[in-house]
Amino acid sequence: MKFDWSFATDILPRLLQGLLVTLELTVIVIVLSMLLAVPLAVARMSKIEVIRWAAQGYIEIFRCTPLLVQLFWIFYALPVLLGVTLPGFLSAVIALTANLTAFMAETYRSGFQAVPVEQIEAGQMLRLSRMQQLRYIIVPQALKQQIPVILSLNISLFKDTALVATIAVPDLMFVANTINSESYKAVETFTMAAILYFVIAFPVSLITSRIERQSQLAGQRGAKVGPSLLSRMLPGTKVQDVEEVAEEKAEEKV
């Protein structure tokens, strides 16, 4: 059996239309998840047990159940409970966002906890509120440390979007299935679909690996972090860098 390149090129425009839907879904879910994961991670570290256990329960439910089951539950079961009909695309956004937020929150939490305690104490000495500590000290450093993990999660999400074809969302996989049912040329159809997934995911994977290597090299060389955003927080007022305050505090303890 020979690969029909003529057929493969003919179906490419239709597959690209499906790819646009896949990319649109991916971008929406990533943006929503990265925003929602911050308060969820903070709640996961809360000193109030009710809040902490509620956040942990949410995270474990979505991490320990299959994404396909979550997708079906939101598309088929949730409308029954709410008495409304949810479009396939909206159901996909809700399910994928809920799932990715759980994984992203744990990634954020790991980054938050990796921030040196001395810098948080320095922020407290500067009389920063909890929100200011998150904005100027914790979140920037946590995101920088966890960029490789975040990009890896985003790559996984991009591939997982293929599952939304099961609820008739016209993404790349749904279009490929449709073409295959019309032509019965599975080899050409799914090979082209796989190539399109690869073309998008592989460059991001290379970027992730490069960032991870650079982070490791920077850590080995003891690269010095640039000036803190705290120094620019108050216009017209010179504020000590968080690291400088932390060093002074450490010297005082000695």
C-alpha atoms as one frame of an Amber mdcrd trajectory, in Angstrom:
protein
   0.000   0.000   0.000   1.383   3.409  -1.019   0.872   6.586   0.906  -1.475
   8.835  -1.075   0.276  12.202  -0.887  -2.279  13.807  -3.191  -5.103  12.934
  -0.779  -3.002  14.063   2.185  -2.466  17.508   0.685  -6.147  17.771  -0.299
  -7.364  17.241   3.272  -4.794  19.611   4.785  -7.035  22.729   4.636  -9.814
  20.928   6.519  -7.352  19.655   9.116  -5.956  23.162   9.567  -9.470  24.426
  10.322  -9.725  21.813  13.034  -6.273  22.794  14.294  -7.435  26.400  14.704
 -10.253  25.211  16.974  -7.748  23.116  18.928  -5.415  26.087  19.379  -8.284
  28.391  20.357  -9.435  25.905  22.982  -5.882  25.428  24.243  -5.178  29.145
  24.651  -8.463  29.824  26.458  -7.932  26.954  28.879  -4.300  27.868  29.605
  -5.128  31.509  30.358  -8.045  30.619  32.626  -6.108  27.891  34.433  -3.057
  30.039  35.098  -5.274  32.709  36.653  -7.509  30.379  38.677  -4.596  28.277
  39.933  -3.125  31.163  41.953  -5.992  31.542  44.485  -6.389  27.750  44.560
  -2.704  27.308  45.437  -2.971  29.990  48.119  -6.066  28.253  49.527  -4.155
  24.959  49.490  -1.572  26.549  51.821  -4.133  28.336  54.010  -3.855  28.039
  57.779  -7.646  27.704  57.942  -8.328  23.970  57.796 -11.717  24.213  56.078
 -10.269  26.240  53.205  -7.150  24.088  52.974  -9.066  20.798  52.924 -11.606
  22.130  50.409  -8.793  23.160  48.054  -6.994  19.865  48.511 -10.230  17.944
  47.901 -10.792  19.778  44.630  -7.218  19.150  43.503  -7.268  15.445  44.340
 -10.629  14.857  42.643  -9.431  16.255  39.338  -5.960  14.736  39.577  -7.179
  11.253  40.465  -9.996  10.811  37.944  -9.621  10.377  34.166  -9.988  13.520
  32.092 -12.361  11.721  29.739 -14.690  10.920  32.643 -14.609  14.567  33.745
 -15.383  15.662  30.199 -18.354  13.298  29.899 -19.655  14.243  33.356 -19.672
  17.952  32.536 -21.152  17.436  29.062 -23.805  14.831  29.960 -24.385  14.916
  33.747 -24.013  18.594  34.634 -26.804  19.735  32.261 -29.125  17.230  33.937
 -28.371  18.735  37.352 -28.614  22.346  36.156 -31.504  21.818  33.768 -29.678
  23.579  30.932 -27.909  22.477  27.777 -24.197  23.179  27.553 -22.596  23.498
  24.103 -19.758  21.100  23.390 -17.105  23.831  23.201 -18.173  25.359  26.520
 -18.231  21.927  28.162 -14.738  21.289  26.858 -13.485  24.619  28.231 -14.997
  23.916  31.659 -13.666  20.356  31.884 -10.165  21.102  30.623  -9.873  24.248
  32.741 -11.003  22.442  35.884  -8.498  19.668  35.226  -5.514  21.829  34.328
  -6.184  24.225  37.218  -5.755  21.368  39.687  -2.346  20.415  38.254  -1.294
  24.037  37.838  -2.202  24.842  41.449   0.091  22.102  42.731   2.848  23.439
  40.503   2.337  26.938  41.892   2.255  25.627  45.447   5.582  23.908  44.932
   7.044  27.142  43.606   5.556  29.223  46.418   7.052  26.952  49.047  10.461
  27.096  47.343  10.717  30.851  47.915  13.217  31.451  50.755  11.536  32.226
  54.057  14.021  35.058  54.629  12.608  36.960  51.648   9.054  36.621  52.947
  10.211  37.832  56.365  11.941  40.736  54.653   8.664  41.628  52.974   6.984
  41.579  56.353   9.665  43.898  57.732   8.875  46.273  54.871   5.241  46.134
  56.073   3.941  44.582  52.883   0.463  43.120  53.013  -0.102  39.465  52.120
  -1.278  40.432  48.633   1.798  42.608  48.112   4.046  39.754  49.222   2.369
  37.483  46.678   2.599  40.089  43.928   6.145  41.335  44.423   7.993  38.452
  46.090   6.332  35.049  45.923   4.528  34.813  42.575   7.331  36.237  40.339
   9.940  33.879  41.786   7.595  30.876  41.823   6.616  31.364  38.192  10.242
  31.745  37.140  11.217  28.521  38.899   8.257  26.551  37.574   8.273  27.707
  33.928   9.501  24.308  32.601   6.785  22.456  34.521   4.107  24.919  33.408
   5.139  24.556  29.761   5.090  20.766  30.093   1.559  20.911  31.478   0.526
  23.130  28.584   1.957  20.664  26.061   0.035  17.856  27.726  -3.126  19.931
  27.603  -2.644  20.590  23.879  -2.485  16.845  23.257  -5.376  16.104  25.617
  -7.665  18.370  23.607  -8.026  15.427  21.201 -10.500  14.002  23.728 -13.034
  16.754  23.031 -13.758  15.101  19.693 -15.831  12.605  21.699 -18.386  15.352
  22.462 -18.486  16.626  18.855 -16.262  19.666  19.261 -14.899  20.284  15.717
 -11.241  20.179  16.698  -8.383  18.588  14.766  -9.177  15.047  15.920 -12.896
  15.403  15.195 -12.167  16.621  11.657  -9.716  13.746  11.148 -12.333  11.224
  12.301 -14.889  12.778   9.949 -12.532  12.619   6.975 -11.655   9.004   7.757
 -15.331   8.002   7.924 -15.878   9.621   4.519 -12.792   8.314   2.711 -11.696
   5.219   4.675  -8.108   6.370   4.295  -7.003   6.119   7.901  -3.258   6.033
   7.218  -3.118   9.342   5.374  -5.713  11.053   7.551  -4.327  10.244  10.978
  -0.718  10.583   9.846  -1.406  14.155   8.758  -3.232  14.834  12.034  -0.282
  13.455  14.002   2.136  15.627  12.022   0.131  18.753  12.835   0.082  17.907
  16.551   3.834  17.275  16.414   4.596  20.515  14.563   2.937  22.508  17.349
   4.092  20.519  20.377   7.713  19.754  19.449   9.026  23.358  19.293   7.432
  24.102  22.680   9.066  20.950  24.047  12.462  22.151  22.788  11.900  25.556
  24.399  10.985  23.842  27.664  14.167  21.767  27.622  16.278  24.828  26.855
  14.754  26.851  29.694  15.276  23.952  32.071  18.954  23.622  31.103  19.493
  27.356  31.463  17.897  27.298  34.909  20.177  24.479  35.989  23.268  26.290
  34.686  22.201  29.521  36.386  21.749  27.651  39.643  25.186  26.061  39.359
  26.856  29.382  38.646  24.979  31.059  41.465  23.562  33.659  39.149  22.510
  36.772  41.002  18.888  37.769  40.712  18.249  41.251  39.332  16.765  44.129
  41.301  13.472  43.381  42.986  10.219  44.958  41.888   9.916  46.224  45.456
  12.446  48.929  44.645   9.997  50.380  42.148   6.879  49.890  44.230   6.799
  53.341  45.836   7.345  56.245  43.391   9.984  58.666  44.592  10.941  56.462
  47.515  14.040  54.292  47.647  13.204  50.897  49.082  15.788  48.282  49.951
  15.846  45.145  47.847  14.222  42.168  49.528  17.420  40.147  49.304  19.429
  42.936  50.963  16.959  43.089  53.839  17.103  39.304  54.126  20.922  39.373
  54.276  20.889  42.094  56.942  18.392  40.094  58.965  20.590  36.999  58.705
  23.632  38.968  59.851  21.689  40.316  62.832  20.783  36.775  63.857  24.460
  35.784  63.741
